[in-house]
Amino acid sequence: MDSNRNEISKLLKERTELLFRLNVEYGKGKGETQEAKDILYKKNSISKKIKKLGGYFNDISEELFNEVKKDFLDKTLEKIDRDIAEQISYNQLGIPSNLTSAK
């Protein structure tokens, strides 16, 4: 039973992260994209696995939900930081131009 509980917990975390990703995808205002469809498919597949193991997909604890939310936000902020860094030229970052000439 403990192994089922651990597996259900893992699946709940994965499913919750997919819900966050789905909300971001819908928030882009592009309608139902292929990415959104893929996320929905994965989410529904995980929900079925959770039910099969005897769990309920809306049975996530507040602690687990907050953990997933924090991880998701941290990953999202890291991605935003990387994207911004790629878009800003080296000179705008304050790196001397003699160090950027090799780029």
C-alpha positions in Angstrom: 0.0 0.0 0.0 2.9 2.4 0.8 4.3 1.9 -2.7 0.9 2.8 -4.2 0.7 5.9 -2.0 4.2 6.9 -3.1 3.3 6.3 -6.7 0.0 8.2 -6.4 1.9 11.1 -4.7 4.4 11.2 -7.6 1.6 11.1 -10.2 -0.3 13.9 -8.3 2.8 16.1 -8.5 3.2 15.4 -12.2 -0.5 16.0 -12.9 -0.5 19.3 -10.9 2.6 20.6 -12.8 0.8 19.8 -16.0 -2.2 21.8 -14.9 0.1 24.8 -14.3 1.6 24.3 -17.7 -1.8 24.1 -19.2 -2.9 27.4 -17.6 0.2 29.1 -19.0 -0.5 27.7 -22.4 -4.1 28.9 -22.4 -2.9 32.2 -21.0 -1.0 32.8 -24.2 -4.4 33.5 -25.8 -3.7 31.3 -28.9 -6.7 29.0 -28.4 -6.2 25.3 -28.1 -2.7 24.7 -29.4 -1.1 21.3 -30.1 0.9 21.9 -26.9 -2.3 22.3 -24.9 -3.8 19.2 -26.4 -0.6 17.2 -25.6 -0.7 18.5 -22.0 -4.4 17.6 -21.6 -3.7 14.1 -23.0 -0.9 13.5 -20.5 -2.9 14.9 -17.6 -5.9 12.6 -18.4 -3.6 9.6 -18.8 -2.1 10.4 -15.3 -5.6 10.8 -13.8 -6.5 7.3 -15.1 -3.3 5.8 -13.5 -4.1 7.5 -10.2 -7.6 6.1 -10.2 -6.3 2.6 -11.1 -4.0 2.8 -8.1 -6.9 3.6 -5.9 -6.3 7.3 -5.5 -8.3 10.4 -6.4 -6.7 12.9 -8.7 -8.1 15.9 -6.7 -6.7 14.4 -3.5 -3.6 16.5 -3.4 -2.5 17.9 -0.1 -2.0 21.7 0.3 1.7 21.0 1.2 2.2 18.9 -2.0 0.4 21.5 -4.1 2.5 24.3 -2.7 5.7 22.3 -3.3 4.7 21.7 -7.0 3.8 25.4 -7.4 7.1 26.5 -6.0 9.1 24.2 -8.2 7.0 25.2 -11.3 7.5 28.9 -10.5 11.3 28.4 -9.9 11.7 26.6 -13.3 9.6 29.2 -15.0 11.7 32.1 -13.6 14.9 30.3 -14.5 13.6 29.9 -18.1 12.7 33.6 -18.2 16.1 34.6 -16.9 17.8 32.5 -19.6 15.6 33.9 -22.3 16.3 37.4 -21.3 20.0 36.8 -21.0 20.0 35.4 -24.6 18.2 38.5 -25.9 20.3 41.1 -24.2 23.6 41.9 -25.9 26.8 41.5 -23.9 27.4 45.2 -23.9 24.0 45.8 -22.3 25.1 43.4 -19.6 28.1 45.5 -18.8 30.6 43.1 -20.2 33.6 45.0 -21.7 33.4 44.9 -25.5 36.9 43.4 -25.8 35.5 40.2 -24.1 32.5 40.1 -26.6 34.5 40.3 -29.8 35.1 36.6 -29.9 31.3 36.0 -30.0 
